[in-house]
Amino acid sequence: MAIKIGIPRGLWFYDYYPLWKTFYEELGAEVILSNPTNKKLLDQGVKNTVDEACLPVKIFNGHVMDLKDRVDYIFVPKMMSVYKKEYICPKFCGLPEMVKHSVSGLPPLIDTEINFNKSRRHIMNTVYQFGSYVTKNPLKIRNAYKKALTAYHDYKNQISQGRLPIDGKLSHDHNQIKSNPANKRIALLGHTYHLYDSFGSMNIIEKLKEYGVEILVPEMINMKVINERAATLEKKMFWSYGRKVLGTALYLQDQQQIDGAIYVSAFGCGIDSIVGDLFERWTRKNADIPFLLITIDEHTGEAGVNTRLEAFIDMIDWRKRDEGNLSAHG
Ligand code: SF4
């Protein structure tokens, strides 16, 4: 019988899921996903995580609980760094330990360390370690990894064309507004695990689409362009996520092609508090477009988010109608 590997639908999931799914399936394992985030899963995560943790970590623990009784292993890598000389977040680095101390009755975790600050040889050893949970055959592992990389690049390519991975499933509806310049175009920035988790984000992407908005997210912008713009920062941003968001913000502000900007932040996230603040200041100073900060935790009410979104869209409409004569910030 095939080994069952559980993949929680949280945190790194929206960036790397096709890579690890293809990898383990090529090795002959059965990959089982946790259910999309829902109220029960969120409540379980909140109950089993320290209060101080950010909402995405609480949601992740809820996904682990959803999987724990139906798989042989749960995939919770220790993600130190995915780019040279950069880090993701201390919570990603200590995620396996946090999970082990929060959730009881767990099956073994696949908690191998991923660290791109180390040599290329070390990275390949890491891949073999991941594969060794299913097979000891290095050739098989190498071939599975090659196929996994192809699946990963294909996934990224589709997202860059506007197919957003809502709850891990690529949407069919591309942004169609590109051909109609009268419509609104909004930069939507935030962690992938925040924006693309429909329950966790209170369905913000769908709501914006209902308003007829074209959405631009960092994943749609060429990474080379983002890196070039981020390199102009006075100080190197050593958080990978911060580099991506600030590089995107600088690029979009240069292009002057957006009518408004929304930043979705996680309550309790130190990186968000810096990046969100910088993004807001630049937007106000350089772009003179409406800016909306939405901070979400487990107590945030959806009605309040809806009201703020509606007011934000109204403001963009008024500014478009009145040729930008309205102030972007009151
Ligand atoms: S970057 Fe922020 S939201 Fe993401 S895991 Fe770290 S603290 Fe939480």
Boltz pocket constraint, residues with backbone or C-beta under 6 A from the ligand:
constraints:
  - pocket:
      binder: B
      contacts: [[A, 54], [A, 55], [A, 56], [A, 57], [A, 88], [A, 89], [A, 90], [A, 91], [A, 92], [A, 191], [A, 241], [A, 266], [A, 268], [A, 269], [A, 270], [A, 271], [A, 272]]
      max_distance: 6.0
